[in-house]
């Protein structure tokens, strides 16, 4: 896959959870790498379609509001998903705090 990132990511191997905001679906993931503006995340191949969806991802001690901007095959079990961080707005922060727990 051709590299399109502007800021280099660093390895950050932790479990996480993606929430598709529109559908309120939770998907367990494995975070592979992170930068200040995005993440590379491993998602099981049978996960719901994520491309162009707005999500919230929680990974270890990080929470990011983001948009999924690419999905590519990683191996037989996982796809790698590229996400680009977005600024939190009042609606997204409200959603996040209403659904914690």
C-alpha positions in Angstrom: 0.0 0.0 0.0 1.3 3.4 -0.9 2.2 5.6 2.1 -0.1 8.7 2.2 0.4 9.9 5.8 1.9 13.3 6.5 3.1 12.5 10.0 5.0 9.4 10.9 3.2 6.9 13.1 4.8 4.9 15.9 4.0 1.4 17.0 1.3 1.3 19.6 0.1 -2.3 20.1 -2.9 -2.2 22.4 -6.5 -3.5 22.3 -9.2 -1.1 21.6 -12.9 -0.6 20.8 -14.4 1.3 17.8 -17.9 2.7 18.1 -19.6 3.5 14.8 -21.5 6.6 15.9 -24.5 6.4 13.5 -25.2 2.8 14.3 -24.0 2.6 17.9 -22.1 -0.6 17.0 -19.1 -1.6 19.1 -16.2 -3.4 17.4 -13.2 -4.8 19.3 -9.9 -4.0 17.5 -6.1 -4.1 17.8 -4.4 -0.8 17.5 -1.2 -1.2 15.4 0.2 2.4 15.3 -0.6 5.9 16.2 0.2 9.5 15.3 -1.2 12.8 16.6 -3.6 12.8 13.7 -4.6 9.2 13.2 -4.2 5.5 13.8 -3.7 2.2 12.0 -6.1 -0.4 13.4 -6.5 -4.1 12.8 -10.2 -5.2 12.4 -11.5 -8.7 11.9 -12.6 -9.3 8.3 -16.1 -10.0 9.3 -16.5 -6.6 11.0 -19.2 -4.2 9.7 -18.2 -1.8 6.8 -16.2 1.1 8.2 -15.0 3.1 5.2 -16.0 6.8 5.4 -17.8 6.3 8.8 -17.3 8.6 11.7 -16.2 6.7 14.8 -15.0 7.0 18.3 -12.0 4.8 19.2 -10.9 4.0 22.7 -7.4 2.5 23.0 -5.7 2.1 26.3 -5.6 5.7 27.7 -6.6 7.4 24.4 -9.9 8.5 23.0 -10.2 9.8 19.4 -13.0 11.0 17.3 -12.1 10.1 13.7 -13.2 9.2 10.2 -12.2 5.9 8.6 -10.4 6.9 5.4 -9.0 3.6 4.2 -9.4 -0.1 4.5 -6.9 -2.7 3.1 -6.3 -6.4 3.5 -3.7 -7.1 6.2 -3.7 -10.9 6.4 -6.1 -13.8 6.3 -7.9 -12.8 9.5 -7.6 -8.9 9.7 -8.0 -5.8 7.6 -6.0 -2.7 8.4 -8.0 0.4 8.8 -6.6 3.9 8.6 -8.4 6.6 10.6 -7.9 10.3 10.6 -8.7 12.2 13.8 -11.3 14.9 13.9 -12.0 17.7 16.4 -14.6 16.9 18.9 -17.8 18.9 18.6 -20.5 19.4 21.3 -22.7 16.7 19.8 -20.0 14.1 19.8 -18.8 14.9 23.3 -22.4 14.7 24.5 -22.8 11.3 22.8 -19.5 10.1 24.4 -20.5 11.2 27.9 -24.1 9.8 27.6 -22.8 6.4 26.7 -19.9 5.9 29.1 -20.3 2.9 31.3 
